[in-house]
């Protein structure tokens, strides 16, 4: 799939993430080599300053995760694009795992399994079902650190710039190129979203939103329901 030694570019869309971004970037910098691009959607806190203090490249775009990730992708040089949430950390050998997953194989993209950090015991169950559902359906979520060969990313025209479900829609499009490589190695992500809203409430909400999207609901309407 690649000529020569491929390079991985890590793209992090952020918005007001001063509480978690330093930990994520420090973890990434310890796992070099990566090209790291942070794309800020207009933070009003110290997110941008913290990123600059860590010595990584920071871009600014209009807010919206899909827009930010597309902006980052356009400004990277890597052969492989890895999209990472601000509160998600890669395993130590992620670069090797990603390159081996894509080298000389039918797979043009993939994702990791996930472990969810937090106090609530149900978070372990959430991660278990998330990983199993993704492996069964071939659909990845942003929490799972999606990675994709640049050629395949360009072939599907990047992320659709919709208000919500951009990861679901991109997975569907990429499945037209190849099935995903579902790595059993785990990224570690924060359970703050589930714990802040209530774990069971968040599980039910996300199921309802995905079902509504499947039946044709508009992403902007889903975002209003998600943020309410």
N, C-alpha and C positions, 0 to 999 in steps of 0.2 A: 504493500500500500504506500510505503514511503521510500523515497530515494535518499540515501545518506542517513545520518543520525537525526531522528525527529526531535522536535522541541515542544515542550508543553507550555502553554500559556494559561494561567489561572486568572479568572475574571470574577471579581466580587462586586455585585451591586449593593450599595449601602444607602441608608437614609436614617440619620440620627441613631447611630450604633456605637456611641462613645463608650458604653458599658462593656462591650464585648469585642470590639474590633482589634484592640491591641493584642489580646490573647490569641486570636485567630492568626494575625499577621506574624506574631512571634513564632508560632508553631510552623507556619509556612516557611518563614525565613530559615528555620532550623532544618528544613527538609530540602533545601536547594539541591539541584538547580530547577528553578521555575522562573518564567517571566510572570510577574504579578502586576495586574492592572486593577485598581479600585475605581469604580465609577460611582460618583456621588450624585444623588438625585436632588441635591439642594438642602443638605443638612443644616439645621440651625444650632446644633450643639458642637462639640469639639471633634467630631468624627474626622473631618478633613485634616485638622491639625495633627491628630494622633497618627493618621496614615502617613503624613509627610514626615513626622518625627521618626517613623519606622523606616523611612527611606524608600518607600514604594511610589510608583507612579500613580497619580490621582487625576482622573478626568471628571468633567462635569457634564451631565446631560439632563434633559427633561426627566422628571420623576416617572417611575413606572419600571418595574423589574425587567420587562422584556426590552424596553427602549434602552435601559442602562446596559443590559448584557449585549445587545446588538452594537451599541457604541463601543463597548470594550473589545468585542470581537474585531471590529473594523480597525482598531488601533493596536493590534497585537501582531506578532510575527511568527507565532508558533504554528506547527503543523497539526497540533492537537489542542483543542479548546476544552478547558475544564471549568465549569461554572459552580461557584461555591458560595453558599450563604455566609453572612457575616458571623454567624454563631456556630459554624460547622468546621471541624478539624479533620484533616486527612490522616490516614494511618502512615507510619514511618516510611514504608516502601511503596507509596502510592504511585510514584513516577514509573517504577519498574512494572507494577501491576497493570497500569494503564497502557503502557507501550507494548507489553507482551499481549495484552488483550486484543490490540488492534493490528499487531504485526502479522502479516502473512495469514490472515484469517478472513472469513466472510463478514466479520463484524466491523461496522464503520462507527459504532458508538456504543455506549454502555453506561453503567452506573454502579455504585457501591451499595452493599447492604448498610444499614444504619443502626446505631445505638443511640438512644435518647437519654440524655442526662437529666436527672431531676429527682425529687423526693417521692413523687407519687408512684406506688408499686405498679399501677396500670401502664406506666410508660414503657415498661418492658414488653407488655402485651401489644401495645400500639406498634412498637418497632417490629415485633414478630409478624404481625399481620401486614404491615406496610411492605416488608421485604417479601413475604409470600405472595401477596397480591401483585406486586410488581413483577415477580418472576413468572407468575401465571399469565398475566395480561401483556407483558412486554411494555408496560407504561411506567416511566420513571417520574419521580417528583423532584423538585429542586433540593429537598433535604438530602437526597442521595448522591449529590455531587456528580451530576451528569457530565460525561466527557464525550467528545465527538471529533472525528477527523475534520479538519477545516473544509476539505472538499465536499464532505457530506453536509456540513452545516450550510455551505454556500448553495448546495443543490436544493435545499428546502427553503432557501431565502431567509435563513436565520429564524429567530423567534417571531411569531406573529405578535404585533404590538397591540395586544388586547389587555383589558384591565385585570384579568385573572385567568388561570388555567393555561397560561402560555407553555408551561412544562408538559401538561397533558397533550396539548395540540401538537407541540413539537415532537413528542414521542410518537404520536400517530403518524406524522409525516416521515420521520426517520425510519419507522418500521417498513415503509415502502422501499427503502434502500437496503436495509438488512435488519435482522433481529438484533436486539441489544445484547451485549455481553454483561451478564448480571454477576458481578464479582461478589464473592462471599466475604471478602475483607470488609471491615466496617469503618465508616466515618462516624464521628461522634458529634451529635448536634444537641443544642439546648432544648429542654422541654418547657421553656418559659411560655411559649404560645399556648400549650395545653394547660399548664398550671395556672396561668393568669386568667384564662377564660373558664377553667374547669375542664378536667380531662374528658369526662363523659359527654359534656355539652359540646366540646370541640370535635370529638369523634363523630357525633351525630350530625353536627353542622357540616363537616366536610363530606360525609356520605351524601347528605341532602344536596349540597352544592354540586358534587360530581354527577349525581343522578340528574339534576336539573340541566347541567351542561350537556350531558348525553342526549337529553331530549330537546336540546336546541335553545336553552335559555341564553340570553345575551350576557357576555362576560361583565359588562358594566353593572347589570342588575345583580349579578352574583357578588360583585365586589361590595355593593351597598349592603347586601345581606351579611357578608363576611365581616364588615366593619361595624355593623349595628350592635 
